[in-house]
Amino acid sequence: MEKKFHLAILPGDGIGPEVMHEAYKILSILKKKCFINFIFHEYDIGGVAIDKHGTALPIHTLIGCEKSDAILLGSVGGPKWNNLPDEKQPERGALLPLRKHFNLFANIRPSILYTELRDLSPLRQDIINTNINILCVRELISGIYFGKSQKKHSVEFGDYAFDTELYYQSEIYRIADMAFKIAQQRNNKLTSIDKANVLKSSKLWRETVNNVAKNYPKVQLSHLYIDNAVMQIIKNPSHFDVILCSNLFGDIVSDECAAITGSIGMLASASLNEKNFGMYEPAGGSAPDIQGKNIANPIAQILSIALLLRYSMKLYELSDAIFETIKQVLKKGYRTFDLSNNKKDYVNTNQMGDIISQTLLKEI
């Protein structure tokens, strides 16, 4: 009997439901043509959940995710909920607890500059004439975002605040081990980012990464300080393949890599635990300023499905087929609003979903 794959779908806020509607088209094709026994369960999360249930992560949503094999997330947040206490806002009240609850310690974000979109990159043409395909592996549930943090008042000096970066060697080891495994599947090249010349946590990071490297002799390992790394990524992005980062540095580096590709609407991400249970989502956010205009780019949401097929389902050929489908669609000249140089000549969200669906049918 064919195994059922239970998928928790969390459309979220802003453009989340709009791009998720297009993702459903792809899931439907996979279910019907590839005979994948998907069972979909949709739940509220983020701001819409606050409005309906009084909390960004309702207990029934969490239980539903626990009963699923993976999570497909839209986006959460928006200015409507910015007046709430920090811990109750959509991002801190939903995303961080989900990551921690499922031990999603590894965030994987590929940044690909497609040949057809080179004119959108902010980099000079002589820099981007070579292939750019960077995969950032970011530690996601420790470091400075989860360390002791507080804002206080001093009678003598006024307000002050602190955030603490704390890493256990075991936390560094597991993210490094995953990064080396991924590097083996690509070009056997890994760059680890730290600030070991200043920070004790970074010194431990580098020492641990070097120890893990002994298990992967075929992988070429190099280290860069974060300040030098962001400069080198701009100067010579094609030099990089897999980049390994702590939580804070990964946040910085992955967004820089995103900017190089020309549009954050093209970027998907996977957050995984040691059992390959994953949460898959676009990297671009809820974009409430374009909500309801039918101009959002659904490609990142669709590529999130490709990552789900790769990392949680091990269906590598189908994953590659979706990436190839996106290339074919771009090669034919189809552009959403964010990708179009002529803002009067573009396909809307629904149309792009249809075009990708039709092209995928031919690809598989």
C-alpha positions in Angstrom: 0.0 0.0 0.0 1.4 3.4 -1.0 2.4 5.6 2.0 0.4 8.7 2.6 2.3 11.9 2.9 0.5 14.3 5.2 1.3 18.0 4.5 0.4 20.8 6.8 -0.3 23.9 4.7 -0.1 27.3 6.5 -1.0 30.1 4.0 -0.4 32.8 6.6 -0.7 36.6 6.0 -0.3 39.1 3.2 0.4 37.5 -0.1 0.8 34.1 1.6 -2.7 32.8 0.6 -2.3 34.2 -3.0 1.0 32.4 -3.7 -0.1 29.3 -1.8 -3.1 29.1 -4.2 -0.6 28.7 -7.0 1.4 26.1 -5.0 -1.8 24.0 -4.8 -1.8 23.7 -8.6 1.7 22.1 -8.5 0.8 19.8 -5.6 -2.3 18.7 -7.6 -0.2 17.8 -10.6 2.2 15.8 -8.5 -0.6 14.0 -6.8 -2.4 13.1 -10.0 0.4 12.6 -12.5 3.1 11.3 -10.3 0.8 9.4 -8.0 2.1 11.0 -4.8 -0.5 10.3 -2.1 -0.6 13.8 -0.6 -3.1 14.5 2.2 -3.5 18.2 2.7 -4.4 19.9 6.0 -4.7 23.7 6.1 -4.2 25.7 9.3 -4.1 29.3 10.4 -0.9 30.9 11.5 0.5 34.4 12.1 -1.6 37.5 12.0 -4.7 35.8 10.6 -4.5 33.4 13.5 -4.2 36.3 16.0 -7.4 37.8 14.6 -9.3 34.5 14.7 -7.9 32.7 17.7 -6.0 35.3 19.7 -2.6 33.8 19.2 -0.1 33.5 16.3 0.3 29.8 16.8 -3.0 28.2 17.9 -2.7 24.8 19.6 -4.7 23.1 16.8 -2.2 24.3 14.3 0.7 23.0 16.3 -1.0 19.6 16.8 -1.8 19.5 13.1 1.8 20.1 12.2 2.9 17.4 14.6 0.7 14.9 12.8 2.1 15.9 9.4 5.2 14.7 7.5 6.2 18.3 6.5 5.0 21.9 6.7 4.5 24.2 3.7 4.4 27.8 4.9 3.3 31.0 3.2 4.5 34.0 5.1 3.5 35.7 8.3 3.4 39.3 9.7 2.5 42.8 8.7 2.2 46.3 10.1 -1.3 45.5 11.4 0.2 43.5 14.3 3.3 45.7 15.0 1.7 47.3 18.1 1.5 43.9 19.9 4.2 42.9 22.4 7.2 41.4 20.7 6.6 37.9 21.9 3.0 38.0 20.6 3.7 39.4 17.1 3.4 36.9 14.2 7.1 36.3 13.6 8.2 35.8 17.3 4.9 34.3 18.3 4.7 31.7 15.5 7.9 31.2 13.5 10.5 31.0 16.3 8.3 28.7 18.4 7.7 26.4 15.4 11.4 26.2 14.6 12.2 25.4 18.2 9.4 23.0 18.7 10.4 20.8 15.8 14.1 21.3 16.3 14.5 22.8 12.9 18.2 23.6 13.4 19.2 23.8 9.7 18.0 26.5 7.3 18.9 25.8 3.7 18.5 28.6 1.2 19.6 28.3 -2.4 20.3 31.5 -4.3 20.5 31.1 -8.0 21.0 33.8 -10.6 19.2 32.5 -13.6 20.7 33.5 -16.9 17.5 35.1 -18.0 17.4 37.4 -15.0 21.0 38.7 -15.0 19.8 42.1 -16.0 18.0 42.4 -12.6 21.1 41.7 -10.5 22.7 44.9 -8.9 26.2 43.5 -9.7 28.2 44.5 -12.7 27.8 42.3 -15.8 31.5 41.2 -15.8 30.9 39.8 -12.2 27.8 37.9 -13.0 28.8 36.5 -16.4 29.8 33.3 -14.7 27.4 30.9 -13.0 26.1 31.9 -9.6 24.5 29.2 -7.5 25.1 29.6 -3.8 23.5 27.5 -1.1 23.6 29.0 2.4 23.3 26.6 5.4 22.3 28.6 8.5 22.1 27.4 12.1 18.5 28.3 13.0 17.6 27.6 16.6 20.5 28.8 18.7 23.0 31.6 18.8 22.2 35.2 19.6 18.5 35.0 18.7 17.9 32.5 21.4 20.4 33.5 24.1 19.8 35.5 27.2 18.4 39.0 26.2 17.3 41.9 28.3 16.7 45.6 28.3 17.5 47.5 31.6 17.9 50.9 33.0 20.9 52.4 34.8 20.5 55.4 37.0 23.9 56.7 35.9 23.9 55.8 32.2 20.2 55.5 31.2 18.8 52.5 29.2 21.0 49.7 28.2 20.4 46.3 26.6 22.2 43.1 25.8 21.9 39.9 23.7 24.0 36.8 24.3 25.5 34.5 21.7 25.7 31.0 23.1 26.6 27.9 21.2 27.2 24.4 22.4 29.7 22.4 20.5 27.1 19.8 19.8 24.9 22.4 18.1 27.8 23.5 15.9 28.7 19.9 15.1 25.3 18.9 13.8 24.9 21.9 11.5 28.4 21.6 10.2 27.9 17.9 9.6 24.8 18.6 7.5 26.6 21.3 5.5 29.4 18.9 4.7 26.9 16.2 3.6 25.2 18.8 1.3 28.6 19.9 -0.1 29.4 16.3 -1.0 26.2 16.3 -3.1 27.3 19.4 -4.9 30.8 20.5 -5.7 32.7 19.4 -2.6 33.4 23.0 -1.6 32.4 24.6 1.7 33.1 28.0 3.1 32.5 28.5 6.9 31.8 32.1 8.1 32.7 33.3 11.6 34.5 36.1 13.5 37.0 33.9 15.3 39.5 36.7 15.6 37.2 38.5 18.1 34.4 36.2 19.4 34.9 33.2 21.7 31.7 31.6 20.2 33.3 31.9 16.7 36.5 30.4 17.9 34.6 27.3 19.1 32.7 27.4 15.8 35.9 27.2 13.8 37.5 24.5 15.9 34.4 22.4 15.7 34.0 22.8 11.9 37.6 21.8 11.5 37.0 18.7 13.5 33.9 17.7 11.5 36.0 18.3 8.3 38.2 15.3 9.2 35.2 13.1 8.4 34.9 14.6 4.9 38.4 14.6 3.3 37.1 15.2 -0.2 35.3 18.5 0.7 37.5 21.6 0.3 37.0 23.7 3.4 37.8 27.3 3.8 37.1 29.9 6.5 36.2 33.6 6.2 35.5 36.3 8.7 32.0 37.7 8.3 33.2 41.2 7.3 35.5 39.8 4.6 32.9 37.2 3.5 30.2 39.8 2.6 32.7 41.7 0.6 34.0 38.6 -1.3 30.4 37.5 -2.1 29.9 40.8 -3.8 33.2 40.8 -5.6 33.3 37.2 -6.7 30.0 35.3 -6.0 30.8 32.5 -8.4 33.6 31.5 -6.1 31.1 30.2 -3.5 29.1 27.0 -3.5 28.0 26.0 0.0 28.3 28.6 2.8 28.0 27.6 6.5 26.9 30.2 9.0 25.8 30.8 12.5 22.2 32.1 13.1 23.1 35.8 13.0 25.7 35.6 10.2 23.5 33.3 8.2 20.7 35.9 8.4 23.0 38.5 7.0 24.7 36.4 4.3 21.5 34.7 3.0 19.8 38.1 2.5 22.9 39.4 0.7 22.9 36.3 -1.6 19.2 37.0 -2.2 19.9 40.5 -3.4 22.4 39.2 -5.9 19.7 37.2 -7.7 17.7 40.3 -8.5 14.4 39.4 -6.7 13.6 37.9 -3.4 10.5 36.6 -5.0 12.6 33.8 -6.5 14.0 32.5 -3.2 12.7 29.4 -1.4 14.1 28.0 1.9 13.9 24.7 3.9 14.3 24.4 7.6 15.1 20.9 8.7 15.7 18.7 11.7 17.8 15.6 12.1 14.9 13.4 10.8 14.5 15.5 7.6 11.2 16.8 8.9 11.0 20.2 7.3 9.2 23.5 7.1 9.4 25.0 3.5 8.7 28.6 2.8 9.5 31.6 0.5 12.1 33.9 1.8 10.4 37.1 0.7 7.9 37.8 3.5 4.2 38.6 3.5 4.6 41.8 1.4 1.3 43.4 2.6 1.8 46.4 0.3 0.9 44.2 -2.7 -1.6 42.0 -1.0 -4.8 41.5 -3.1 -3.3 43.0 -6.3 -2.6 39.7 -8.0 1.0 40.7 -8.8 3.0 38.6 -6.2 5.6 36.3 -7.6 4.6 32.7 -6.8 7.9 31.2 -7.9 9.5 31.1 -4.5 6.5 29.3 -3.0 6.6 26.8 -5.9 10.3 26.2 -5.4 9.6 25.5 -1.8 7.8 22.4 -3.0 10.9 21.5 -5.0 12.9 21.6 -1.8 10.3 19.6 0.1 10.5 16.9 -2.6 14.3 16.9 -2.3 14.9 17.0 1.5 11.8 15.4 3.1 10.7 13.0 0.3 14.0 12.2 -1.4 12.4 12.6 -4.8 15.4 14.2 -6.4 14.3 13.9 -10.1 10.9 15.5 -9.4 12.7 18.3 -7.4 15.0 18.9 -10.4 12.1 18.9 -12.7 10.5 21.9 -10.9 13.7 23.8 -11.0 14.0 23.0 -14.7 10.4 24.1 -15.3 11.1 27.5 -13.7 14.2 27.9 -16.0 12.0 27.1 -19.1 9.3 29.5 -18.1 11.9 32.3 -17.6 13.6 31.4 -20.9 10.3 31.9 -22.7 10.2 35.4 -21.4 7.4 35.2 -18.8 7.9 37.7 -16.0 5.9 38.7 -12.9 5.7 42.3 -11.8 8.9 42.1 -9.7 10.9 40.6 -12.6 9.6 42.9 -15.4 11.6 45.8 -16.6 8.4 47.0 -18.3 5.9 47.4 -15.5 3.1 47.4 -18.0 4.1 44.1 -19.5 3.9 41.2 -17.0 1.9 38.1 -16.1 -0.1 38.2 -12.9 0.1 35.7 -10.0 -2.6 33.4 -11.3 -1.2 33.4 -14.8 2.3 32.6 -13.7 0.9 29.7 -11.7 -0.9 28.4 -14.7 2.1 28.8 -17.0 4.4 26.9 -14.6 1.8 24.2 -14.1 1.4 23.7 -17.9 5.2 23.6 -18.4 5.7 21.2 -15.5 3.1 18.8 -17.1 5.4 18.6 -20.2 8.5 18.3 -18.1 7.4 15.2 -16.1 
